[in-house]
């Protein structure tokens, strides 16, 4: 095939990008080379629109071993233990083919983690769907949940937490973000940097097929009416092979044979080989005839661009080939020496004794495009004037029941019951709490993780929203008694070529950066997913934040269920009555305008750290952060989980009852303490200048509000649990 | 007491079972499916997981593994064998216990705590357990036990039903059946009661910080009965 500008454009490259390739090579690329460039230079692999802004994020910290730039980030949790973790999107494939898209998303992120030598110990996910009324939503939800479960369950890695949201902006672009945590010994971490000349380059795992060709390019454009034609770009997952690959890799890693290892993810053999060569400042020579192929007559172009799953590329020490082969034979996996490292600093591909590609590595990596895209700053929307008379007519229990059964608040048990969340025998907090918690096997330590997004706040004001979602992650970890350590982010946005979408990205990233910096909660890994839009319709800006925290003594972990009758319930943090952009305003008053709640980073840090001290002193019986739906929703969930009631009282504030109970002011937590500890706890809160209100005492099974209105906890359970099950069984 | 846990390609509860057995005093060895023999053992366990990816019928490939010849001989000569979840599916495929395991009635993987009623205590597995009801944990996609009418009669006549799904008071009714299994069956014995296959995972219930502690009760009792 003759390569020209039109062929390059069909590969998703821009005119000037193609011109630059010709200039760098000082000739016209052949079709294989063009394929390689298009794979490396697309948005998904090159971060060309986001790099400039991502550089500004805080990525360092006392506990950070590895920040962004490797397969995953790594934090130190003491005693030579380290946690490897990352979140990644698989949005486009999941919309085209929900089961395989979601499954391979989970498979891909686990591979990123075990590539570094870590055994995966927990999976999480953040999934966003269109309006429940949209005709595609139900099938997409079912397919995605089956896919996530199908892969994770088979791998034997517990899925310990997640979040599911519905919003019509995802009607044409769902989001599937998968996160994995792995455990590794600090002195047994593996990296992707090749080193040494003439070292064997090894291919292991599944055979290469024609699936997923151009997957990364597909993820770098918007959808249109031809979406069905894109099905062949979706990879097909095989979790059984991945389980074997995991065990085989860990077995090989126990010795000292491996110099560098890299999984074949997006852009398959192309990006993995180039990544290793680039990091090691070396060249790589590959004989494509040696690559194990699933189908006959695959071309070099197809072999290089295939995104077949469950494959790894390894640079071995000389003379270790036999030893390595034995291990992969034992696990019935393909093993082939396909090339070697060279000093050429080029990627040189051979096929049928012919050189089919010859590209300097730096042209693909360092010389890849970087854009300073135009972006538009968002204005802070004006506050709404909510008429007090509108609120007077509302019955608080009716509103509460509506809020509890709202698709974004209701129980997601239908989903997480389909995920094995207890395998590996260390899950001490299962899904449905503020964060999932797994013990570090055989120790007193535990790791907490949660994943959060607040698209509505980010949409209303990206800078505030970006800060908020980091704070929310911080609060979720603290609520289970974990000290927040670091985060991974998955930045899901519309087209970077649209100034407003790009502005949302830039300002969300700025907000994330500011909050992460202030809270000493650095970003150690992540991924950007642009072009989440169908034709002109983009999603709400949706950065997902995966937070990881450490609990030194797992016996001190906190759960959110109310524990004991007569215990006292407080809310930490000040309630100002911020209703704009709250679930209440948007869904009950149908008011979609106004600014999101303000973030005060000093209060966030101070409130959170004070609560951690209270937890450490053993005063806290249960805790839960206040988020969607405000105080009364948070308290109700604690009632539901603990099957207890509460006498709830509004303190003598100037704001009215509805505002007090449904406002979404930030930096707040509900805590349960015993009567005898009340003075000690309030003294400590006062000493640290933390505002609190006393909300009431726990009773057997009824919710009273200011002694008047009431509901039984069973009624609340019904409101909270039925929506999703009913929706899915219709 | 010595035990062996067999690891098949795709087993993923093998380590959990190893941890549990050791916690309650077994000297456990992990055995590779491709070995011909396992060490001298008082108990052999086929653990949960997705042997061979469950790509054919669950358990069918693993039931033909090299090691299974020895396991079958051991079982036929009265050795104590336990198959959990995928291990139960493997046992069914070998014919050591009767019946088959179909896909769950609602076609969804299910992971949650369940109650099971002990139906027969005249055996090594449940002898001397005071409780009549245990809280166990299930995590499976194919746990819907099924057999023919004739088989069911034979199983019941021989008191081969080990445990049934029930509520916390031991009421074994349809509404407490998580997967559609016939007669709420969660686990069965062979005729001689030296082989137990069951869907629930007692190894996930061995610590107050986990889902519960009825697994501890089960393993403690098992090792005492073997002594």
Interface residues (C-beta under 8 A of the other chain):
Chain A: X146 X149 X150 X153 X154 X155 X156 X238 X239 X240 X241 X243 X244 X330 X331 X332 X416 X417 X418 X419 X420 X421 X422 X423 X424 X425 X426 X427 X428 X430 X439 X554 X555
Chain B: X9 X10 X12 X13 X15 X16 X19 X20 X34 X48 X49 X50 X52 X53 X54 X55 X108 X109 X110 X111 X112 X137 X139 X141 X201 X203 X204 X206 X207 X209 X210 X211
